[in-house]
Amino acid sequence: MALAVIAAGGTSAAASSAHARATVETPIPLVAAPDAATDMAQIEYDPLEGFNRGSYTFSMGLDRAVFRPVTHGYMAVTPTPVRHRVSAFVYNLGEPSTFLNDVLQGKPKRAGRTTARFAINSTVGVLGLFDVAAGMGIRSHDADFGQTFGRYGVKPGPYLYVPVLGPLNFRDGVGRVFDFFTDPIGLAGQGWTSPFGITRLVTQTIDTRANADLAFRALDQAVDPYATARSAYGQHREALIREATGAVQELPDFDDVPAATDPVVPPTETSTVPAESATPQPPTAEPAAPAASPEPQ
């Protein structure tokens, strides 16, 4: 039951995160502030590695047998524009949870933007099918209880790979339980066991797996897929926590940096000689002065 709760709440959070990374209106990239030793120690804290690797192997086998064929079938028969509308619809349903965590994190401006996004996209955007708010400059962002706990100093704890759901840590696992029980849309729809809840869960699961398909393909090419997934998850979550606490660095926009050029020496009054004539030439003898003619006698 506990795993089911985590999975249900986690699917909602994962869908929001996957959509935010897949949309064109992606926020400015964020990287963790330079505290590499501490960050990597927390990310790689994996005392349950034996269990986690077994869980990872089981989950990947289940994905190859069930989720991957279903997802690829969905992607094959559904045009890309339609899939984008499904992703936008799923993401819009998660905005009330984002608003709740914005408030709990003490970020009224972000909460206001989330409210504006949900109001605009649910009306003008036809129940969230179109991200009209993004076109108005109101960017999307993620917020969940795992991030909220991290905002107030809760450490991630041991890494955990939950069967089917995927990577977690203890802090985010507890956070997903809170995400499940406090989800406003889920509560309004009479829970995940109602027809609406089941439909939403199935749609989110397929949509999340479709958005993550390239990541799954990359894992297939990794030397150690388990370690790669653990590292990617840990760095992503650490960046979200630092975003909530304000300890982030914005990556520079390298497209705006002018290309390096050789320095140009300003011309001077004495530098008007062409370059090729500046080469030292051997000295030439000056012509002899003509002999003086004898004076007439």
N, C-alpha and C positions, 0 to 999 in steps of 0.2 A: 504493500500500500504506500509506504514511504517513497519507494522508487517511482511508483506511478504518479504520485503528487509532484515529485521533482521533475519527472519527465513532462508532465502537462504544463507546469509553470515554465520549465526550461524551453519547451518548444515555442511558447509565446515570446520569451525573451530572445531566443535565437532567431526567430523570424524577423523581429524588429531589427536586430543587429545585422542580419544578412541583407535585409532590404536597404538599410542605411548605407551599407558598403557598396551595394549594387547600383544605386541610383546615380544619376549624373550629378545631382546637387550634393556631392559628398563634402562634408566639412573640411576645413583646413587640416592637413595631416598633423598628428600630434605624436611626439616621441617622449619617452620618459626622461625626466631630468637626470643628469649624469650621476648616478649612484649605482654603477654597474655591479659591483661586488654584492651589495645587499639585494638588489633586484634579482640577480641570477640565483642567489642562494634561496630566495623565496620561491622562484619559479621552478627550480629543480628539486625542491623538497618533496621527495617521493618515497616515503618509508613503506608504502604499500605497493611497490613496483611489481612484485610478483603477481599479486591479484590484478593490478591494473593492466598489465600486459596480457594476462589471460582474458580479461574483459574486453580489451581492445581487439584481440584476435577474434573473439566470439562476435563482437559487434561488426567488424569488417566482413566476416563471413555472412552474417545476416544481411548486411547491406548488399553484398554481391548477389545474394540469392533472392532478396525481396525488394528492398528500397531502390537499388540502382535500376533494375528492369522497369519498375513502375515509373520511376522518375524519368528515365529515358523515353519511355512510351509517352508520357505526358508532354515532354519537350518535343517529341517528334510530331504529335498531332495538334499541338497548340502553337499558333503563331507567336513570335516573340512579342509583338505589341500587346497581345492578349495576356501573356504571362506577366508583362510589366503591370498591367492593370490589376491582375490578381495580387501581385506583390504589394502594390500601393494600397489595395483594399485591406489586406492582412495587416500591413503596418499601421494603417489608420486606426484599426481596432485596438492597437497597443498604446496609442497616445494618452488615454486617461491614466494608465499605469505610469507612464513617463511623467505626466503632470504630478501625480502623487509623490513620486520620488524627488522631483524638482523641489516641491514644497518642503519635504522632509530634509533635504540637503540645504535648505535656507537660500535658495536661488530663485527669487521672485521674477527676475527678468526672463530666465529660461522657462519658468512655469507659465509666464504670460505668452511667450512665443509658442509653447506647446498648446495652450488653450486656443490661440489664434489659428494655429495649423489645423487643429481638430475641427473647429467651427467652420473654417473656410472650406476645407476638403470634404467635410461631411455634407455641405450644402452645395456650394458652387462646384465642387469636385465630384458630385454625384456619389455620395456615400463613401468617399475616399478612393474611387476608381482613378481619379486624376489628381496629381499633386499640384494643385493650383497655387498653394501657399509657397512652394519652392520657387515658382515663377515670379512671385512677388518679393523674393529675397528673404523669405522666412525659412531658414535652414532647419533640417531635421537633426535630431540628436538622440542618443540612447541614454536611458537611466533606468536602473533596476535596484532591487534591495541589496544585492551584492555590492553594487557600487556605493549605495548609501551607507552600508556598514563600513566599507573601506574609507568613506569620507570622514567618519568619526574615529578612525584609527584601528578598526578591527583587522587583524592580520589574516592573510589568506588561509593559513594552515596547510595541512598535507594535501597533495594533489590526489585526485580521485577520478578514475574513468568509470562512469556509470554505464552499465550495459545499455545499448541502443541510443541513449541520450548523448553520450560523448564526454568530453573533458570537463572537469569541474575542480574546485577546491572546496574545502569544508565551509568556508565563509559563503561562497557563492551557492553552495548546495542549500544551506539554510536560507539564503536570500531567495532562492527559487521557490521554496515552500511558502514564504511570505508573498512572493509574487502571485502564487496560485490562489491563496486565500483572500487576497486584497484586490484582485483584478476587477475593476468596476464593470467592464463589459461582461466578464464571466458571471459576476453576481447578478447583473441585470438580465442575463440570458438563462438564468436558473441553473448555472453550473455546467461543468464539462460533461456531465452525463445526460444532459438534455439533448434533443435533436439538434438545436443550434450549436451547443457545445461540441458535440461529436463532429458535426460538419466543419466547424471552425478548426478543431484539432487536426482532422485529416487534411484539410486544405493547407494549414500552416506547415504540417509535416512535409507534404510534397513540395510546397513552395520553398521551404527552407533547404531541402535537399537539392532542389534544382539550382538555387542560387549558389550553393556550395559545391556544385559539381566540379568546377575547375580546381578547387582546393583538394577534393578527393582524388582527382587525376594526378595532381602534384604529389600527393602522399604515395601514390603507387610508384613514383619514380625516386622516392627518397631512399637513402641508404638505410636509415632506421626510421621507418614511418612513425612508430610510437613516440620516439624522442622528438621528432619534428612536430608532431601534433601537440605534445606537451609544451614545447618551447613557444610555438605560435600562440597557443591559448594563453599561456602565462604572460607573454609580452602584451598581447591585446588587452587582457584584463588589467594589467598594471598601468597601461596607458590610460584606460578609462578611469581608474582610481585617481591617478595624478591629474586628470582633467577635472575631476570633481573637487580635488583639493587645491587646484590652481598651480600645482608644481609641474608644469609642462613647458616644453619649448616648441614654438611653432617652427616648422621646417621652412627655410628660406625659399622664395620663389626663384629658382635658378633661371627661369625663362627671362626674368627681368634684369639679370646681371649682364652688363655689356661684355662683349667678347674682348679678350685681351689683345692688344695691338702693340706693335713696336713703338717706343717713344719717338716723337717727331721733334727734331732739333730745329728751333726757329732760325730762320735765315738771319745773317748778320751782314753788315756792310762789307766785310772782308771775305765773305764766303760766296762770292758770285762766280768763282771759277768753276767750270764744269768738273765733275768728279774725275773724268778720265784725264784731265789736264793737271790734276793735283799730284800725279806721280812724279817724283823727282826725275829731272832730266839731266844728262851730263852737261857740264858747263861748256859753252862755246866761246871761242876767242873773239874778242871784239875786233872789228875791222880796223886796220892800221890807218892812222891819219895820213892824208896825201902829203907828199914831200913839198916843201915850199919852193916855189919857182925862183930862180936867181934874179936878183934885182938888175935892171938894165944899167949898163955902164954909161 
